[in-house]
């Protein structure tokens, strides 16, 4: 049986609003709606979501078609960047480079990558323990912690070159029996769920 990690797609950025409260843009909502009736999405038996608005909105669109329950878990949130607040995209990209390049160091008070990785791995494992034998299941969250999870599952060092493609709305799959990655990041539009392993 399989699990999927799905990142929220495009959002509405508003520097006046705390980042965890940003929601999906029309483009982001349309992208998830467009794939929500795909066979792999309809097969979902449970969805676990970060408690950030954009992730919950993504999870609810998927659950609306599959009919499965959504469980909200604050431990699945993106790496804590509240110490710096909103950073304009060019500054944010430089900060993210540092976050991945120096995983044991905090960038200006950000949660360290090693700590965020421990947290997301623990959250995923705890969620799977609550629904043994279920599946497929989906985890809906964010690119940063999703990449940290993927690095852990693949047994590779934390590195930004393993990050999702730009724009969000990407997915990778892993096998539940041994937590092995089954594919790399792929845009939700092109993901078919047709793999064997």
C-alpha positions as a Python dict, from the first residue, in 0.01 Angstrom:
ca = {
    (1, 'X'): (0, 0, 0),
    (2, 'X'): (109, 354, -67),
    (3, 'X'): (114, 700, 88),
    (4, 'X'): (141, 1031, -93),
    (5, 'X'): (293, 1358, 21),
    (6, 'X'): (125, 1649, -156),
    (7, 'X'): (229, 2013, -132),
    (8, 'X'): (-21, 2294, -149),
    (9, 'X'): (-16, 2478, -484),
    (10, 'X'): (-12, 2854, -550),
    (11, 'X'): (-121, 3088, -273),
    (12, 'X'): (-228, 3447, -215),
    (13, 'X'): (68, 3624, -54),
    (14, 'X'): (-25, 3905, 184),
    (15, 'X'): (255, 4058, 394),
    (16, 'X'): (-11, 4191, 634),
    (17, 'X'): (-134, 3839, 714),
    (18, 'X'): (69, 3576, 906),
    (19, 'X'): (206, 3319, 660),
    (20, 'X'): (19, 3021, 816),
    (21, 'X'): (-308, 3202, 738),
    (22, 'X'): (-241, 3249, 366),
    (23, 'X'): (-491, 3063, 149),
    (24, 'X'): (-488, 2918, -199),
    (25, 'X'): (-511, 3143, -501),
    (26, 'X'): (-766, 3081, -775),
    (27, 'X'): (-492, 2909, -975),
    (28, 'X'): (-398, 2688, -680),
    (29, 'X'): (-758, 2587, -611),
    (30, 'X'): (-819, 2516, -978),
    (31, 'X'): (-513, 2291, -999),
    (32, 'X'): (-627, 2070, -711),
    (33, 'X'): (-988, 2063, -828),
    (34, 'X'): (-868, 1952, -1170),
    (35, 'X'): (-695, 1641, -1034),
    (36, 'X'): (-927, 1554, -746),
    (37, 'X'): (-1120, 1294, -948),
    (38, 'X'): (-812, 1106, -1069),
    (39, 'X'): (-813, 738, -969),
    (40, 'X'): (-524, 775, -722),
    (41, 'X'): (-698, 1071, -552),
    (42, 'X'): (-1035, 895, -535),
    (43, 'X'): (-866, 591, -377),
    (44, 'X'): (-757, 787, -68),
    (45, 'X'): (-887, 648, 261),
    (46, 'X'): (-749, 918, 491),
    (47, 'X'): (-588, 1260, 453),
    (48, 'X'): (-359, 1415, 714),
    (49, 'X'): (-307, 1789, 679),
    (50, 'X'): (-92, 2060, 826),
    (51, 'X'): (-297, 2314, 1022),
    (52, 'X'): (-199, 2597, 786),
    (53, 'X'): (-488, 2738, 583),
    (54, 'X'): (-341, 2664, 240),
    (55, 'X'): (-282, 2299, 331),
    (56, 'X'): (-628, 2256, 483),
    (57, 'X'): (-789, 2404, 171),
    (58, 'X'): (-591, 2161, -46),
    (59, 'X'): (-687, 1866, 174),
    (60, 'X'): (-1055, 1962, 178),
    (61, 'X'): (-1073, 1978, -202),
    (62, 'X'): (-927, 1628, -225),
    (63, 'X'): (-1151, 1495, 50),
    (64, 'X'): (-1457, 1643, -118),
    (65, 'X'): (-1420, 1398, -405),
    (66, 'X'): (-1281, 1094, -225),
    (67, 'X'): (-1515, 1127, 71),
    (68, 'X'): (-1241, 1045, 320),
    (69, 'X'): (-1179, 1214, 653),
    (70, 'X'): (-923, 1492, 700),
    (71, 'X'): (-719, 1491, 1021),
    (72, 'X'): (-543, 1818, 1108),
    (73, 'X'): (-199, 1793, 1269),
    (74, 'X'): (-8, 2109, 1374),
    (75, 'X'): (315, 1905, 1378),
    (76, 'X'): (294, 1882, 999),
    (77, 'X'): (334, 2259, 957),
    (78, 'X'): (607, 2419, 752),
    (79, 'X'): (940, 2500, 915),
    (80, 'X'): (884, 2779, 1169),
    (81, 'X'): (997, 3105, 1011),
    (82, 'X'): (806, 3340, 1240),
    (83, 'X'): (1125, 3503, 1368),
    (84, 'X'): (1170, 3688, 1039),
    (85, 'X'): (806, 3725, 935),
    (86, 'X'): (736, 3782, 566),
    (87, 'X'): (1040, 3794, 341),
    (88, 'X'): (1011, 3915, -19),
    (89, 'X'): (1061, 3623, -262),
    (90, 'X'): (1426, 3700, -353),
    (91, 'X'): (1521, 3724, 17),
    (92, 'X'): (1318, 3417, 101),
    (93, 'X'): (1495, 3208, -163),
    (94, 'X'): (1835, 3306, -22),
    (95, 'X'): (1714, 3219, 328),
    (96, 'X'): (1581, 2883, 209),
    (97, 'X'): (1919, 2811, 49),
    (98, 'X'): (2082, 2865, 389),
    (99, 'X'): (1814, 2656, 566),
    (100, 'X'): (1897, 2353, 352),
    (101, 'X'): (2272, 2413, 323),
    (102, 'X'): (2325, 2448, 700),
    (103, 'X'): (2065, 2212, 849),
    (104, 'X'): (2207, 2225, 1202),
    (105, 'X'): (2214, 2605, 1212),
    (106, 'X'): (1920, 2839, 1265),
    (107, 'X'): (1885, 3114, 1006),
    (108, 'X'): (1794, 3430, 1202),
    (109, 'X'): (1585, 3234, 1450),
    (110, 'X'): (1417, 2993, 1204),
    (111, 'X'): (1353, 2637, 1313),
    (112, 'X'): (1658, 2433, 1216),
    (113, 'X'): (1618, 2190, 926),
    (114, 'X'): (1726, 1895, 1144),
    (115, 'X'): (1455, 1980, 1398),
    (116, 'X'): (1188, 2030, 1133),
    (117, 'X'): (1285, 1695, 980),
    (118, 'X'): (1256, 1515, 1314),
    (119, 'X'): (915, 1674, 1367),
    (120, 'X'): (766, 1584, 1026),
    (121, 'X'): (901, 1227, 1039),
    (122, 'X'): (752, 1182, 1386),
    (123, 'X'): (417, 1327, 1270),
    (124, 'X'): (397, 1098, 966),
    (125, 'X'): (491, 789, 1165),
    (126, 'X'): (237, 872, 1438),
    (127, 'X'): (-35, 926, 1178),
    (128, 'X'): (36, 592, 1013),
    (129, 'X'): (28, 416, 1349),
    (130, 'X'): (-326, 552, 1400),
    (131, 'X'): (-453, 390, 1080),
    (132, 'X'): (-272, 56, 1045),
    (133, 'X'): (-367, -135, 734),
    (134, 'X'): (-540, 165, 583),
    (135, 'X'): (-439, 314, 256),
    (136, 'X'): (-371, 475, 34),
    (137, 'X'): (-333, 779, 257),
    (138, 'X'): (-220, 1132, 179),
    (139, 'X'): (-23, 1388, 373),
    (140, 'X'): (-90, 1745, 263),
    (141, 'X'): (164, 2004, 359),
    (142, 'X'): (454, 2213, 246),
    (143, 'X'): (761, 2202, 26),
    (144, 'X'): (1021, 2255, 296),
    (145, 'X'): (916, 1985, 541),
    (146, 'X'): (804, 1764, 253),
    (147, 'X'): (1157, 1775, 117),
    (148, 'X'): (1297, 1698, 462),
    (149, 'X'): (1065, 1398, 487),
    (150, 'X'): (1164, 1281, 140),
    (151, 'X'): (1535, 1307, 228),
    (152, 'X'): (1473, 1095, 539),
    (153, 'X'): (1276, 829, 351),
    (154, 'X'): (1535, 813, 74),
    (155, 'X'): (1825, 802, 320),
    (156, 'X'): (1989, 1107, 165),
    (157, 'X'): (2142, 1416, 327),
    (158, 'X'): (1933, 1731, 360),
    (159, 'X'): (1992, 1937, 47),
    (160, 'X'): (1798, 2194, -151),
    (161, 'X'): (1854, 2013, -481),
    (162, 'X'): (1601, 1760, -350),
    (163, 'X'): (1339, 2034, -308),
    (164, 'X'): (1013, 2034, -502),
    (165, 'X'): (982, 2207, -841),
    (166, 'X'): (867, 2571, -828),
    (167, 'X'): (502, 2660, -784),
    (168, 'X'): (396, 2397, -531),
    (169, 'X'): (126, 2146, -608),
    (170, 'X'): (374, 1859, -628),
    (171, 'X'): (362, 1500, -504),
    (172, 'X'): (581, 1203, -425),
    (173, 'X'): (482, 855, -314),
    (174, 'X'): (626, 609, -67),
    (175, 'X'): (549, 251, 24),
    (176, 'X'): (392, 195, 365),
    (177, 'X'): (554, -142, 437),
    (178, 'X'): (911, -13, 445),
    (179, 'X'): (870, 365, 394),
    (180, 'X'): (1067, 350, 68),
    (181, 'X'): (1030, 638, -178),
    (182, 'X'): (867, 524, -502),
    (183, 'X'): (916, 835, -714),
    (184, 'X'): (1063, 1182, -714),
    (185, 'X'): (861, 1503, -687),
    (186, 'X'): (617, 1538, -975),
    (187, 'X'): (353, 1804, -1051),
    (188, 'X'): (8, 1677, -951),
    (189, 'X'): (-111, 1725, -1308),
    (190, 'X'): (129, 1467, -1448),
    (191, 'X'): (123, 1221, -1156),
    (192, 'X'): (-57, 903, -1253),
    (193, 'X'): (-3, 682, -949),
    (194, 'X'): (101, 404, -1186),
    (195, 'X'): (411, 258, -1027),
    (196, 'X'): (499, -80, -889),
    (197, 'X'): (707, -166, -591),
}
